[in-house]
Amino acid sequence: MSTTSTPADHPLEQEAVSTLITLLLGTACGLIVANLYYAQPLVGPISASLGLSPEAAGLIVTMAQIGYVAGLLLIVPLGDLVENRKLVLSVMSIAALALFSAPLATQPLQFLLAALLIGLGSVAVQILIPYAAHLARAQFAIQAR
């Protein structure tokens, strides 16, 4: 007779982990999506500090949106070919590096490239959502009926 226990032996412990993972994934999705919008209220000060003209200031937000669209077209479909955890970590690493480099940018082109990569990295949400669905247990789906 074995003395080891599995999570199925302790349903309350399993539920607590599931709730924690749900909160973690929800928080991650919210913070990642927010990356697309952080610069919007700061376009004026950012463009002034980079020496961008008022006409070109709109590129700051536009580049993030272009990066997001490129990620939707080029990266998200890889979720069917690459394991989701590895893909999410890779995409989030790109976003983290871009978020770190954006405030260090001294030239407009550097910042706009960082904004493009921030948008590209923000597609991690589109990979996390199916991953969360994969983690969901079938018994919850049956109970919901």
N, C-alpha and C positions, 0 to 999 in steps of 0.2 A: 504494500500500500504506500502510495506516495504522499509526502507531507507538503509538497509544493502546491500553491494555489494559483489560479489563473484569474484574470480580471472578470471572467464570467462567473466565478465563484462569489465575487463581491460586487454586485450590481451598483451599489452606491459609489464605490471607488471608480468604476468605469464611467458612470454618469458625470462625476466631478471632472475627470480628464476630458470628456467630451465637451463639457461646458467651457473649460479652460481653452481648449483648442478652438472652439467656436468663437470665443471672445478674442483670442489672439488673431485668428484669420480675419475677423470682422474689423478689428483695429488696424491690422496691416493693410487691408483693402482701402479703408478710409484715408489712412496716411499716404498711401501710394497715389491714390487718385488726386489727393490735394496737391501733389507736386505739380500737376498741370496748371494749377490756379494760384499758387503762392505769388507769382510775379505780377499778376494783374493789377493789384492796388499799388504796386511799387514801380510801375513802368516809368513814371516821371523821374523819380530819383535814380533809378538804374540807368536810364538813357542819359541823364545829365552826367553821372559819374563816368560813363563810358565814352562820352562825347558823341553820342548818336543824335542825329537831328530829330525834331519832333515827328517828322514824316516817317522816319525809319524806326521809331520807338515801338511801333506795332509789331515789328519783327520779333521782338522779345517773346511775346506770347504765341505768335504765329509759328515760330520755329519749334516750340514745344508741341503744338498741335500737329505739325508736319511729322515730327518724330513719332508721335503717338499713332498717326495713320500708317506710317511706315512699319511700325512695330506690329500693328494689327494685320497688315498684309504679309509681312515677312517672318515675324517671330512667333506669333500665336499659332499658326498652323503647325509649327514644329512640335506643339504639344501632343500631336498624334504620333510623332516619331521618337521623341526624346522623353525620358522619364521626367515627370512634372517637377519633382523636387529639384533636380539638377538644373532644369530650364529656369525655374523661378529664381534660384540662387544666382545663376548667371546673369539674368536680366536685372535682378535687384542689385547686383554688384556694379553693373553698368550705371544704373541710376545713382547709386551711392557715390561712385567716383565722380559722376557729373555734378551731383549736388555739392560735393566737396570742392570741385574745381570752379564752380560758378562764382562764388564770392571772391575767389583769388584772381579771376580774370581781370586783366588791365586793358585789353583791346576788345572792341566790339565783336570781332570775329571769334575770339576765344569764348566770349560769353554766349554768343548765338550758337556755337557748336555745343557748348554745355547744355543750353536749353533744348537743342535737338536731341541730345542723348538723354536728358531728363524725360522728355516725352517718350522716347524709345523705351526707356526703362519702366515707364508707368504702365506698360502693357502687362506687367506682372500680375495685375489684378485679373486680367482676362485668363490667366493661367491658374491663379489661385482659386477662382470660383469653381471650375470643374474639379480641381483637386479636392476642394472641400466637399463637393458632392460625392466624390469617390470615397472619402473618409466616412461619410454618413452611413450609419448602419441600416441594414434592410429592415430591421425590426421597427425602427422609428417610422419608416415609410408605411409599413403595414398598419401600425397603430394609428396613423393619421387618417386612414380610410374610414 
